[in-house]
Amino acid sequence: MRAWRFSRVVLALELVLLAGVATLLLSTAYLASQEALQEGAEQAHAQHQRILDDVISAHFDSIRRYSEGLSDRDGLEQALHEGRSAAVAARVEGLLDDPQARHIDALVVESDGQAHVARSAGLLGRTLPFEALSRQPGPLANWRLMTAPGEGESQALMRLTLPIVEETLGRVVGRLHTYVVLNDSFWIANEMLRLLGARAVMLRHDGAVLDALEREPGSLRVLGAWDAKTGPVVTTPDGILQELRLPLGDGTALRMSLLLPDDSIVALRDTYTDTLLDATLVVVVVGMVLMLVLRRLTTRALDRLVAYAEAVPESGTPRRFPGGGFIEFNRVGQAFEAMLRRIRERDKYLDGISQHSPDLVFVKDLDGRYRLVNERYAWALHSTPEAMVNTPVDHVLDEEVIVQALDSDRRMVETLAPVKYHTTLHTPEGCRHYLVTKFPILDDEGRVYLIGGIATDITDLRVIQDQLQLAHRVFAETSEAIVVLDDQHRVQLANRAFAEMSGQGRSRATAVVRDFLLSHPEVAYQVERGERWQGQCEFHRHDGAGLPVLVSATPLPEDESGRHHMLLFSDITSLKVAEQRLERLAWYDALTGLANRSLFNLRLDEALQGEASARTAVIFIDLDHFKDINDTYGHSLGDELLRQVADRLRTCVQSRDTVARFGGDEFTVLLRDIADEAQALAIARRILKTLAEPYDLGVACCFTTASLGITLAARHGRSAESLLRNADQAMYEAKAQGRQQVVIFDPAIDERHQLRLRYEAGLREALTNGELFVHYQPRYDIAGERILAAEALLRWQSEAHGLVPPSTFIPIAENSSLIVELGRFVLGAACRQAAAWAAAGLEIPVSVNLSPRQLHEPDLIRDIHEATRRAGLPTRLLELEITETHLMDSIDQLLPVLHQIRAMGVGLAIDDFGTGYSSLTYLKRLPIELLKVDRSFIVDVPGDPDDEILLTAIISMAHSLGFRVVAEGVETERQRTFLERLGCDELQGFLLGRPQAADRLLAALEQDRQHSGHRA
């Protein structure tokens, strides 16, 4: 807060008081003078209004008398009575020549619809419609205000209408209209300028200026800017503004604004200003005199008091106040001296406490600046007490410590109570932990104005506490049982794990340990000797059960309380059980309990090394359609079925034989002492029959079969690897023959398998070597005249195998992941070819077959989108064919995929329809457009009644569901004719077109387009 000199403050107050009084008196006189001037102006306004009323009444009464004299003239009355228009016109023309008519702007005599107009020369060429105005009705013998359109602006006129009466009969023979134009009516404005001595006059009507005159330039501008709503009389430095009413005969009043000269207000303002300046000068002079007097009286006393205060030492006892000439100032000095002595005494106490305390002591203000710190606090922050005074806390503390400090400050100020918290400081001795206690320091009004704090170093104590707590938690929570004994084998400490292991409470711990040492003297011997020892023992629980444990005996360092020993008991029951389980898991299947692959291979090797190795046989078993059972009933029931299969296999062989589960749904049987092939075949057939019986799975009863392959050591190999491989190939041959078969290995099977492997390897290379290409088989309308679409068919021209039939390589691809890559290849090639045909003006859809694996691929939708986008093919020119058998097997999973494909605009067709088991419920939900009837229904028609009936039903059902029907494999004209008669929509087969290269089909399409043009 800024300090002021006492004498100057007193002087300022006196000057303000005197100036206020002078200003109040002068302002009151000024306002009274203004009110008197305003009252005189209002009286003058009333007088001017009366003058205006008299002037207007005199002029308009003169015009009325003159007009009444004209209407009574004999010549005008006679001419109107006799109907002499020329005489009337002559009379009217001379009426305005009379000097008494100088204020009349026009006279109109109206009779029998004719009007004779006499215009004053004062109109200065203005043309007004007096004839039309005269025809407007109005009161007789009264003035009426009228408005007429003029050149550029409307004109305001006053009209007086008088009747012209024929004296003999008293009949009205016409009317006389007298017009006075108010616009630019200089005689009214001039009269007011002359009578009132005005500087400017302005006549208004409805906001429009009718006439205006000024004596001095710029006066009209003052009138134009004045808004009369502030009052009819306004006094301004420019003069007095007045607004007068101009009364007319019909009650209408015009407004006349006047600017009158008046210099009284200017004189009043100048007088007020001069007087105010004089009063100010007087106030300043009087104030200066008072200031000198006050300064003379108080300067010495105040200077003595100030000199004493400024001479107070930083430390030590303050000297006595010497006194002065005024009692009041002496009392202030003595009180100040007493206060200094009390403060100095208190400072000595606080300084002794803070500087010699081992704790960190500080005081700071609410702005975060240190006001006091002791040596220890400054040392902890790498500073000195002098340097830290008035230093903000954020200049010396870390960011994390600042956050803690500010939060604790806020809580302390809110609660007005001490606050404690832990913090960490990086001191010269390293990182130290402190317990900080903050407390508020209040002023005389009970408000916090300082914050005090004491920080106690708890680093060493905290380390000890953490170690003790950690040791206690480890001891209490460790899973091993721990006891601490004295020399007498009495338990001093025991953790919870020991109580749980022994089954007895803490009070029985000593008895339990002594019983254990009695039953295990080797442990007691090592404890007595004070040696470390570890070994496995059996620990007897309270219920008598034995527990395998690993015991560790450790002597503890001796202290004043004597020697102590620690026994640690580790329960190794789970370890023992785990050893047994690991041994079983290493050789047996966890689900079925059968031998696993490792144990089977071991026993097979042993059998082949013995004397009876030639009488060894291996049966490889694979369940048929096990995946369907898993998908239908779930994996838990599938596992139950595998367990029942294992149980049945055990009943089909002797104890010397080995049944194993190789994984999944594959099993193997090792047969020993087999006399010949017939014995092995009999056992295999018994297994086949046993596995074909129904399985009761609790919530369901299901059936499954198996395919078996047999190898004999005497004929098919003497190594375990060759026997298993050949048995596996024989099993796959059984599946190829229709499943639920038993096949004995034959070398031809291996040759076919090797050929299949070569085909698969060659097919993988064909994708990169360019050996794959696409042919297109056209699809015709039922008449066989027009190509409607084309089906894309994959072909393989192998360098090693030549032209490989699709029936050979497609199944190989479907049994591997190759079919997905092949499907992408065909889809991309077909889209590009269809786009090329469309660019040539031949828009025909191309259909592509989707394999079952493709339908389950998560990237199928993306593949379709990418293929059409890259080729630039409209999706309506792409059809996808799905075989009925696979569709019905996975209908619930495939329905969302099919709807996504159809939403893209791609057509969908069911291929080989009739070979599966389509449900009509599902069929009507499918988003398809086309049914392709399998060729097996076409081969024997016409001629086969059953196929004819089936075809009729299929076509009728498809049409009822809104599907188009395509017959596949049409090879004769009789078949085409028959299908046309049944209402089939399209056909495909060798009759009209074989699969062919794209260029050959293009030629056929061109020819078809030409024929279509000729037909059109």
Backbone hydrogen bonds, N-H to C=O, Kabsch-Sander energy under -0.5 kcal/mol:
donor,donor_aa,acceptor,acceptor_aa,energy
9,V,5,R,-2.0
10,V,6,F,-2.3
11,L,7,S,-2.4
12,A,8,R,-2.6
13,L,9,V,-2.3
14,E,10,V,-2.2
15,L,11,L,-2.7
16,V,12,A,-2.4
17,L,13,L,-2.2
18,L,14,E,-2.8
19,A,15,L,-2.7
20,G,16,V,-2.2
21,V,17,L,-2.2
22,A,18,L,-2.5
23,T,19,A,-2.4
24,L,20,G,-2.4
25,L,21,V,-2.3
26,L,22,A,-2.5
27,S,23,T,-2.6
28,T,24,L,-2.0
29,A,25,L,-1.9
30,Y,26,L,-2.4
31,L,27,S,-2.6
32,A,28,T,-2.1
33,S,29,A,-2.1
34,Q,30,Y,-2.1
35,E,31,L,-2.1
36,A,32,A,-2.1
37,L,33,S,-2.4
38,Q,34,Q,-2.3
39,E,35,E,-2.3
40,G,36,A,-2.1
41,A,37,L,-2.1
42,E,38,Q,-2.0
43,Q,39,E,-1.9
44,A,40,G,-2.2
45,H,41,A,-1.8
46,A,42,E,-1.8
47,Q,43,Q,-1.9
48,H,44,A,-2.6
49,Q,45,H,-2.0
50,R,46,A,-1.7
51,I,47,Q,-2.2
52,L,48,H,-2.5
53,D,49,Q,-2.4
54,D,50,R,-2.5
55,V,51,I,-2.6
56,I,52,L,-2.6
57,S,53,D,-2.5
58,A,54,D,-2.5
59,H,55,V,-2.2
60,F,56,I,-2.6
61,D,57,S,-2.4
62,S,58,A,-1.9
63,I,59,H,-2.0
64,R,60,F,-2.2
65,R,61,D,-2.5
66,Y,62,S,-2.2
67,S,63,I,-2.5
68,E,64,R,-2.6
69,G,65,R,-1.9
70,L,66,Y,-1.7
71,S,67,S,-1.9
72,D,68,E,-0.8
73,R,70,L,-1.3
77,E,73,R,-2.1
78,Q,74,D,-3.2
79,A,75,G,-2.3
80,L,76,L,-2.1
81,H,77,E,-2.2
82,E,78,Q,-2.3
83,G,79,A,-0.9
84,R,79,A,-2.2
85,S,83,G,-1.1
88,V,84,R,-2.0
89,A,85,S,-2.6
90,A,86,A,-2.3
91,R,87,A,-2.4
92,V,88,V,-2.5
93,E,89,A,-2.2
94,G,90,A,-1.0
94,G,91,R,-0.5
95,L,92,V,-1.4
96,L,92,V,-0.5
97,D,94,G,-0.9
98,D,95,L,-0.9
101,A,98,D,-2.0
102,R,99,P,-1.5
104,I,101,A,-1.5
105,D,179,Y,-2.3
106,A,179,Y,-1.5
107,L,118,A,-2.5
108,V,177,H,-2.4
109,V,116,H,-2.7
110,E,108,V,-0.6
110,E,175,R,-2.8
111,S,114,Q,-2.8
114,Q,111,S,-2.5
116,H,109,V,-2.9
117,V,115,A,-0.5
118,A,107,L,-3.0
120,S,105,D,-2.8
123,L,120,S,-1.5
124,L,121,A,-1.5
126,R,123,L,-1.6
128,L,126,R,-0.6
130,F,128,L,-2.2
133,L,129,P,-2.4
134,S,130,F,-2.3
135,R,131,E,-1.2
136,Q,132,A,-0.5
136,Q,133,L,-0.9
141,A,161,T,-3.8
142,N,139,P,-0.6
144,R,159,R,-2.0
146,M,157,L,-3.1
148,A,155,Q,-2.8
152,G,150,G,-1.0
155,Q,148,A,-3.7
157,L,146,M,-2.9
158,M,180,V,-2.6
159,R,144,R,-2.6
160,L,178,T,-2.3
161,T,142,N,-0.7
162,L,176,L,-2.6
164,I,174,G,-3.3
165,V,163,P,-0.6
166,E,171,R,-3.9
167,E,165,V,-0.5
170,G,166,E,-2.3
171,R,166,E,-0.7
173,V,164,I,-2.7
173,V,171,R,-0.6
174,G,164,I,-1.1
175,R,110,E,-2.5
176,L,162,L,-3.3
177,H,108,V,-3.3
177,H,175,R,-0.5
178,T,160,L,-2.8
178,T,176,L,-0.5
179,Y,106,A,-3.0
180,V,158,M,-2.4
182,L,156,A,-3.0
183,N,156,A,-0.8
184,D,210,L,-3.0
185,S,182,L,-1.5
186,F,184,D,-1.7
188,I,185,S,-1.2
189,A,185,S,-1.2
190,N,186,F,-3.2
191,E,187,W,-1.6
192,M,188,I,-1.8
193,L,189,A,-2.4
194,R,190,N,-2.5
195,L,191,E,-2.7
196,L,192,M,-2.3
197,G,193,L,-1.2
198,A,192,M,-0.6
199,R,259,L,-3.3
200,A,259,L,-1.0
201,V,213,L,-3.0
202,M,257,S,-2.1
203,L,211,D,-3.6
204,R,255,R,-3.6
205,H,208,A,-2.5
208,A,205,H,-2.0
210,L,203,L,-3.4
210,L,208,A,-0.6
211,D,203,L,-1.4
213,L,201,V,-2.5
215,R,199,R,-4.1
216,E,199,R,-0.8
219,S,216,E,-1.8
222,V,218,G,-1.2
223,L,219,S,-1.7
224,G,220,L,-2.7
225,A,221,R,-1.6
226,W,222,V,-0.6
226,W,223,L,-0.8
228,A,226,W,-0.7
230,T,227,D,-1.7
231,G,228,A,-1.6
234,V,241,L,-2.3
236,T,234,V,-0.6
236,T,239,G,-2.5
239,G,236,T,-1.4
240,I,260,L,-2.5
241,L,234,V,-3.2
241,L,239,G,-0.5
242,Q,258,L,-2.3
243,E,232,P,-1.7
244,L,256,M,-3.5
246,L,254,L,-3.4
248,L,252,T,-1.3
251,G,248,L,-1.3
254,L,246,L,-2.1
255,R,204,R,-2.3
256,M,244,L,-3.2
257,S,202,M,-3.1
258,L,242,Q,-3.0
259,L,200,A,-2.1
260,L,240,I,-3.0
260,L,258,L,-0.6
267,A,263,D,-2.0
268,L,264,S,-2.5
269,R,265,I,-2.4
270,D,266,V,-2.4
271,T,267,A,-2.4
272,Y,268,L,-2.3
273,T,269,R,-2.3
274,D,270,D,-2.4
275,T,271,T,-2.3
276,L,272,Y,-2.3
277,L,273,T,-2.1
278,D,274,D,-2.0
279,A,275,T,-2.4
280,T,276,L,-2.1
281,L,277,L,-2.2
282,V,278,D,-2.0
283,V,279,A,-2.3
284,V,280,T,-2.5
285,V,281,L,-2.2
286,V,282,V,-2.4
287,G,283,V,-2.5
288,M,284,V,-2.3
289,V,285,V,-1.9
290,L,286,V,-2.2
291,M,287,G,-2.6
292,L,288,M,-2.2
293,V,289,V,-1.8
294,L,290,L,-2.7
295,R,291,M,-2.7
296,R,292,L,-1.9
297,L,293,V,-1.7
298,T,294,L,-2.3
299,T,295,R,-2.1
302,L,298,T,-2.5
303,D,299,T,-2.7
304,R,300,R,-2.0
305,L,301,A,-1.9
306,V,302,L,-2.7
307,A,303,D,-2.5
308,Y,304,R,-1.7
309,A,305,L,-2.1
310,E,306,V,-2.7
311,A,307,A,-1.1
312,V,309,A,-1.2
330,N,326,F,-1.9
331,R,327,I,-2.4
332,V,328,E,-1.9
333,G,329,F,-2.2
334,Q,330,N,-2.4
335,A,331,R,-2.4
336,F,332,V,-2.2
337,E,333,G,-2.0
338,A,334,Q,-2.2
339,M,335,A,-2.3
340,L,336,F,-2.1
341,R,337,E,-1.9
342,R,338,A,-2.1
343,I,339,M,-2.5
344,R,340,L,-2.5
345,E,341,R,-2.1
346,R,342,R,-2.3
347,D,343,I,-2.5
348,K,344,R,-1.7
349,Y,345,E,-1.5
350,L,346,R,-2.5
351,D,347,D,-2.9
352,G,348,K,-1.9
353,I,349,Y,-2.2
354,S,350,L,-2.9
355,Q,351,D,-2.3
356,H,352,G,-1.3
357,S,353,I,-0.6
360,L,455,A,-2.8
361,V,359,D,-0.5
362,F,453,G,-2.1
363,V,372,L,-2.9
364,K,451,I,-2.6
365,D,369,R,-2.4
366,L,449,Y,-0.7
368,G,365,D,-1.8
370,Y,391,T,-1.9
371,R,363,V,-3.6
372,L,363,V,-2.1
374,N,361,V,-2.2
378,A,374,N,-2.3
379,W,375,E,-2.4
380,A,376,R,-2.0
381,L,377,Y,-1.3
382,H,379,W,-1.7
383,S,378,A,-3.0
388,M,384,T,-1.6
389,V,385,P,-1.2
390,N,370,Y,-3.7
391,T,388,M,-2.1
393,V,368,G,-2.1
395,H,392,P,-1.5
396,V,393,V,-1.5
397,L,393,V,-2.1
402,I,398,D,-2.5
403,V,399,E,-2.0
404,Q,400,E,-1.7
405,A,401,V,-2.7
406,L,402,I,-2.9
407,D,403,V,-2.1
408,S,404,Q,-2.5
409,D,405,A,-2.4
410,R,406,L,-2.3
411,R,407,D,-2.2
412,M,408,S,-2.4
413,V,409,D,-2.5
414,E,410,R,-2.1
415,T,411,R,-2.2
416,L,412,M,-2.5
417,A,412,M,-0.5
419,V,438,K,-2.3
421,Y,436,V,-1.8
423,T,434,Y,-2.1
425,L,432,R,-2.4
427,T,425,L,-1.1
427,T,430,G,-2.3
430,G,427,T,-2.1
432,R,425,L,-2.8
434,Y,423,T,-2.7
435,L,456,T,-2.6
436,V,421,Y,-2.9
436,V,434,Y,-0.7
437,T,454,I,-2.9
438,K,419,V,-3.1
438,K,436,V,-0.5
439,F,452,G,-2.5
441,I,450,L,-2.5
442,L,440,P,-0.5
443,D,447,R,-2.6
446,G,443,D,-1.9
449,Y,441,I,-2.3
450,L,441,I,-1.7
451,I,364,K,-3.3
452,G,439,F,-2.5
453,G,362,F,-2.4
454,I,437,T,-2.2
455,A,360,L,-2.7
456,T,435,L,-2.5
456,T,454,I,-0.5
458,I,433,H,-2.4
458,I,456,T,-0.6
459,T,433,H,-0.7
462,R,458,I,-2.8
463,V,459,T,-2.3
464,I,460,D,-2.2
465,Q,461,L,-2.6
466,D,462,R,-3.0
467,Q,463,V,-2.5
468,L,464,I,-2.5
469,Q,465,Q,-3.0
470,L,466,D,-2.7
471,A,467,Q,-2.7
472,H,468,L,-2.6
473,R,469,Q,-2.7
474,V,470,L,-2.9
475,F,471,A,-2.7
476,A,472,H,-2.7
477,E,473,R,-3.1
478,T,474,V,-1.7
481,A,569,F,-2.4
483,V,567,L,-2.1
484,V,493,L,-2.4
485,L,565,H,-3.4
486,D,490,R,-1.7
489,H,486,D,-1.8
492,Q,484,V,-3.8
492,Q,490,R,-0.5
493,L,484,V,-1.1
495,N,482,I,-1.9
499,A,495,N,-1.3
500,E,496,R,-2.3
501,M,497,A,-2.4
502,S,498,F,-2.7
503,G,499,A,-2.1
504,Q,499,A,-0.5
508,R,505,G,-1.1
509,A,506,R,-1.3
512,V,508,R,-2.1
513,V,509,A,-2.2
514,R,510,T,-2.3
515,D,511,A,-2.1
516,F,512,V,-1.9
517,L,513,V,-2.5
518,L,514,R,-2.1
519,S,515,D,-1.9
520,H,516,F,-1.0
523,V,520,H,-1.1
524,A,520,H,-1.5
525,Y,521,P,-2.8
526,Q,522,E,-1.5
527,V,523,V,-2.0
528,E,524,A,-2.5
529,R,525,Y,-1.8
530,G,526,Q,-0.8
530,G,527,V,-0.7
531,E,526,Q,-2.2
533,W,553,A,-1.9
535,G,551,V,-2.0
537,C,549,V,-2.7
539,F,537,C,-0.5
539,F,547,L,-3.0
540,H,538,E,-0.5
541,R,539,F,-0.6
541,R,545,A,-2.7
542,H,502,S,-1.8
544,G,541,R,-1.6
547,L,539,F,-2.0
549,V,537,C,-2.8
550,L,570,S,-2.4
551,V,535,G,-3.2
551,V,549,V,-0.6
552,S,568,L,-2.4
553,A,533,W,-2.9
554,T,566,M,-2.7
556,L,564,H,-2.7
559,D,562,G,-1.5
562,G,559,D,-2.1
564,H,556,L,-0.5
565,H,485,L,-2.5
566,M,554,T,-3.0
567,L,483,V,-2.5
568,L,552,S,-2.5
569,F,481,A,-3.3
570,S,550,L,-2.1
570,S,568,L,-0.5
571,D,569,F,-0.5
572,I,548,P,-2.1
572,I,570,S,-0.5
576,K,572,I,-2.1
577,V,573,T,-2.6
578,A,574,S,-2.9
579,E,575,L,-2.1
580,Q,576,K,-1.8
581,R,577,V,-2.7
582,L,578,A,-3.0
583,E,579,E,-1.8
584,R,580,Q,-1.9
585,L,581,R,-3.4
586,A,582,L,-1.8
587,W,583,E,-0.6
587,W,584,R,-1.1
588,Y,584,R,-2.4
589,D,594,L,-3.6
593,G,589,D,-1.8
595,A,659,V,-1.5
596,N,587,W,-2.2
600,F,596,N,-2.5
601,N,597,R,-2.7
602,L,598,S,-2.2
603,R,599,L,-2.6
604,L,600,F,-2.6
605,D,601,N,-2.4
606,E,602,L,-2.1
607,A,603,R,-2.4
608,L,604,L,-2.2
609,Q,605,D,-0.9
609,Q,606,E,-0.6
610,G,606,E,-0.7
610,G,607,A,-0.6
613,S,610,G,-1.1
615,R,612,A,-1.3
616,T,613,S,-1.3
617,A,671,L,-2.1
618,V,711,T,-2.5
619,I,669,V,-2.2
620,F,709,G,-3.1
621,I,619,I,-0.5
621,I,667,F,-3.5
622,D,707,S,-2.0
623,L,665,D,-1.8
624,D,705,T,-2.9
626,F,623,L,-0.6
629,I,625,H,-1.1
630,N,626,F,-2.2
631,D,627,K,-2.8
632,T,628,D,-2.2
633,Y,629,I,-3.0
634,G,629,I,-0.6
634,G,630,N,-1.8
638,G,634,G,-1.8
639,D,635,H,-2.6
640,E,636,S,-1.7
641,L,637,L,-2.2
642,L,638,G,-1.9
643,R,639,D,-2.1
644,Q,640,E,-2.1
645,V,641,L,-2.5
646,A,642,L,-2.2
647,D,643,R,-2.1
648,R,644,Q,-2.3
649,L,645,V,-2.3
650,R,646,A,-1.8
651,T,647,D,-1.1
652,C,648,R,-0.7
652,C,649,L,-0.9
653,V,650,R,-0.8
657,D,654,Q,-1.3
658,T,670,L,-1.8
660,A,668,T,-2.9
661,R,595,A,-2.3
662,F,660,A,-0.6
662,F,666,E,-1.7
663,G,666,E,-1.2
666,E,663,G,-2.1
667,F,621,I,-2.7
668,T,660,A,-2.6
669,V,619,I,-2.1
670,L,658,T,-3.3
671,L,617,A,-2.8
671,L,669,V,-0.6
674,I,615,R,-3.2
675,A,673,D,-0.6
680,A,676,D,-1.4
681,L,677,E,-2.5
682,A,678,A,-2.3
683,I,679,Q,-2.2
684,A,680,A,-2.2
685,R,681,L,-2.2
686,R,682,A,-2.3
687,I,683,I,-2.3
688,L,684,A,-2.5
689,K,685,R,-2.5
690,T,686,R,-2.6
691,L,687,I,-2.6
692,A,688,L,-1.0
693,E,690,T,-1.0
695,Y,702,C,-3.1
697,L,695,Y,-0.8
697,L,700,A,-3.0
699,V,697,L,-1.5
702,C,695,Y,-2.0
707,S,622,D,-2.6
708,L,741,Q,-2.7
709,G,620,F,-2.4
710,I,743,V,-2.2
711,T,618,V,-2.3
713,A,616,T,-2.8
714,A,614,A,-0.7
715,R,712,L,-1.1
716,H,712,L,-3.4
717,G,713,A,-0.7
723,L,719,S,-2.2
724,L,720,A,-2.2
725,R,721,E,-2.5
726,N,722,S,-2.6
727,A,723,L,-2.1
728,D,724,L,-2.4
729,Q,725,R,-2.1
730,A,726,N,-2.2
731,M,727,A,-2.3
732,Y,728,D,-2.0
733,E,729,Q,-1.9
734,A,730,A,-1.8
735,K,731,M,-1.8
736,A,732,Y,-2.3
737,Q,733,E,-1.5
738,G,735,K,-1.6
739,R,734,A,-1.9
743,V,708,L,-2.3
745,F,710,I,-2.8
749,I,746,D,-1.6
750,D,746,D,-1.1
751,E,747,P,-2.0
752,R,748,A,-2.5
753,H,749,I,-2.4
754,Q,750,D,-2.9
755,L,751,E,-2.5
756,R,752,R,-2.4
757,L,753,H,-2.3
758,R,754,Q,-2.3
759,Y,755,L,-2.7
760,E,756,R,-2.5
761,A,757,L,-2.5
762,G,758,R,-2.8
763,L,759,Y,-2.6
764,R,760,E,-1.8
765,E,761,A,-1.7
766,A,762,G,-1.9
767,L,763,L,-1.0
768,T,764,R,-0.5
768,T,765,E,-0.8
769,N,765,E,-2.2
770,G,766,A,-0.9
771,E,766,A,-1.3
772,L,766,A,-0.7
773,F,795,R,-2.1
775,H,793,L,-2.9
776,Y,996,Q,-3.4
777,Q,791,E,-2.2
779,R,789,A,-3.0
780,Y,987,L,-2.3
781,D,786,R,-1.9
782,I,985,D,-1.6
784,G,781,D,-2.2
788,L,779,R,-3.4
789,A,779,R,-1.5
790,A,845,P,-1.7
791,E,777,Q,-2.7
792,A,847,S,-3.2
793,L,775,H,-3.3
795,R,773,F,-2.8
796,W,804,V,-0.7
797,Q,771,E,-2.3
798,S,796,W,-0.8
798,S,802,G,-3.4
802,G,798,S,-1.6
804,V,796,W,-2.2
804,V,802,G,-0.8
808,T,805,P,-1.5
809,F,805,P,-1.8
810,I,806,P,-2.5
812,I,808,T,-0.8
813,A,809,F,-2.3
814,E,810,I,-2.4
815,N,811,P,-1.5
816,S,813,A,-1.3
819,I,813,A,-1.6
819,I,816,S,-0.9
820,V,817,S,-0.9
821,E,817,S,-0.9
822,L,818,L,-2.8
823,G,819,I,-2.4
824,R,820,V,-2.1
825,F,821,E,-2.2
826,V,822,L,-2.6
827,L,823,G,-2.6
828,G,824,R,-2.6
829,A,825,F,-2.4
830,A,826,V,-2.9
831,C,827,L,-2.1
832,R,828,G,-2.2
833,Q,829,A,-2.3
834,A,830,A,-2.6
835,A,831,C,-2.3
836,A,832,R,-2.0
837,W,833,Q,-2.5
838,A,834,A,-2.5
839,A,835,A,-2.3
840,A,836,A,-1.3
841,G,838,A,-1.6
842,L,837,W,-3.0
843,E,841,G,-0.7
844,I,842,L,-1.2
846,V,877,L,-2.1
847,S,790,A,-2.8
848,V,879,E,-2.4
849,N,792,A,-0.5
850,L,881,E,-3.0
855,L,851,S,-1.7
856,H,852,P,-1.0
856,H,853,R,-0.6
857,E,854,Q,-1.4
860,L,857,E,-1.4
863,D,859,D,-2.6
864,I,860,L,-2.4
865,H,861,I,-2.4
866,E,862,R,-2.9
867,A,863,D,-2.4
868,T,864,I,-2.2
869,R,865,H,-2.3
870,R,866,E,-2.8
871,A,867,A,-1.7
872,G,868,T,-1.2
873,L,868,T,-2.1
877,L,874,P,-2.1
878,L,875,T,-1.6
879,E,846,V,-2.5
880,L,907,G,-2.2
881,E,848,V,-2.6
882,I,909,A,-2.3
884,E,911,D,-2.1
887,L,883,T,-2.0
888,M,884,E,-2.4
889,D,885,T,-1.4
890,S,886,H,-1.4
891,I,888,M,-0.7
894,L,890,S,-2.1
895,L,891,I,-1.8
898,L,894,L,-2.7
899,H,895,L,-2.2
900,Q,896,P,-1.8
901,I,897,V,-2.3
902,R,898,L,-2.6
903,A,899,H,-2.0
904,M,900,Q,-0.9
904,M,901,I,-0.8
905,G,902,R,-1.6
906,V,901,I,-1.4
907,G,878,L,-2.5
909,A,880,L,-2.3
910,I,930,L,-2.2
911,D,882,I,-2.8
911,D,909,A,-0.6
913,F,932,K,-2.9
915,T,912,D,-1.7
923,L,919,S,-3.1
924,K,920,L,-1.9
925,R,922,Y,-1.0
926,L,922,Y,-0.8
926,L,923,L,-0.7
928,I,926,L,-1.4
929,E,908,L,-2.6
930,L,908,L,-1.2
931,L,964,R,-2.7
932,K,910,I,-2.8
933,V,931,L,-0.7
933,V,966,V,-2.7
934,D,913,F,-2.3
937,F,934,D,-1.8
938,I,935,R,-1.1
939,V,935,R,-1.7
941,V,938,I,-1.4
944,D,940,D,-1.4
948,E,944,D,-2.3
949,I,945,P,-2.5
950,L,946,D,-2.5
951,L,947,D,-2.7
952,T,948,E,-2.4
953,A,949,I,-2.4
954,I,950,L,-2.8
955,I,951,L,-2.6
956,S,952,T,-2.2
957,M,953,A,-2.8
958,A,954,I,-2.6
959,H,955,I,-2.3
960,S,956,S,-2.0
961,L,957,M,-1.6
962,G,959,H,-1.1
963,F,958,A,-3.2
964,R,929,E,-2.8
966,V,931,L,-3.1
967,A,986,E,-2.0
968,E,933,V,-1.7
968,E,966,V,-0.5
969,G,988,Q,-0.9
970,V,988,Q,-1.8
971,E,969,G,-0.5
976,R,972,T,-1.7
977,T,973,E,-2.7
978,F,974,R,-2.4
979,L,975,Q,-2.5
980,E,976,R,-2.4
981,R,977,T,-2.0
982,L,978,F,-1.4
983,G,979,L,-0.7
983,G,980,E,-0.7
984,C,979,L,-2.4
985,D,965,V,-0.9
986,E,965,V,-2.3
987,L,780,Y,-2.1
988,Q,967,A,-2.2
991,L,970,V,-2.3
992,L,989,G,-0.9
993,G,989,G,-2.1
996,Q,776,Y,-1.5
1001,L,997,A,-2.1
1002,L,998,A,-2.1
1003,A,999,D,-1.8
1004,A,1000,R,-1.9
1005,L,1001,L,-2.5
1006,E,1002,L,-2.5
1007,Q,1003,A,-2.5
1008,D,1004,A,-2.5
1009,R,1005,L,-2.3
1010,Q,1006,E,-2.2
1011,H,1007,Q,-2.4
1012,S,1008,D,-2.1
1013,G,1009,R,-2.2
1014,H,1010,Q,-2.2
1015,R,1011,H,-2.6
1016,A,1012,S,-2.2
